[in-house]
Amino acid sequence: MTLNDLEAIIASRKEAAPDSSWTAKLLSKGPEKCAEKFGEEAIEAIIAAAKDDRENLTNEAADVLYHLLVMLAARDVPLSDVMAVLEARTGQSGLAEKAARD
C-alpha cells in the first residue's frame, strides 16, 4: 500500500455514513477531532520511540500516517500539496531551509 492508496481510501469514505467505517465516523466529527486524534497518535509514537519499542513504534507510525491523512482530508489538503512542499525543499540544504523560515 502507498500513501496515495491510503489517501484514496480515506477520500472514498469522506461522504459515507458515519456508521459505515471508522474513517467516516472520524471525519463526521470535524477537523478539530481529526487533529486531536492525530496528536494522540503522534504522542503514542513518540513514547514508543523513547522506549525503544520497535514493534509498537512501527504500529504507532502506521496510525500516525493514517491519522495525518485523515486530518489533511478533513481540511481538504491533498497529499500532493504536501509532497510538492517536500519536493521544493529537496533543492536546498535542510539547515538553509530552516534558517529561511526562522
C-alpha positions, 0 to 999 in steps of 0.5 A: 500500500502507498500513501496515495492508496491510503489517501484514496481510501480515506477520500472514498469514505469522506461522504459515507455514513458515519456508521459505515467505517471508522474513517467516516465516523472520524471525519463526521466529527470535524477537523478539530477531532481529526487533529486531536486524534492525530496528536494522540497518535503522534504522542503514542509514537513518540513514547514508543520511540523513547522506549525503544519499542520497535514493534509498537513504534512501527504500529504507532507510525502506521496510525500516525500516517493514517491519522495525518491523512485523515486530518489533511482530508478533513481540511481538504489538503491533498497529499500532493500539496504536501509532497510538492512542499517536500519536493521544493525543499529537496533543492536546498540544504535542510539547515538553509531551509530552516534558517529561511523560515526562522 
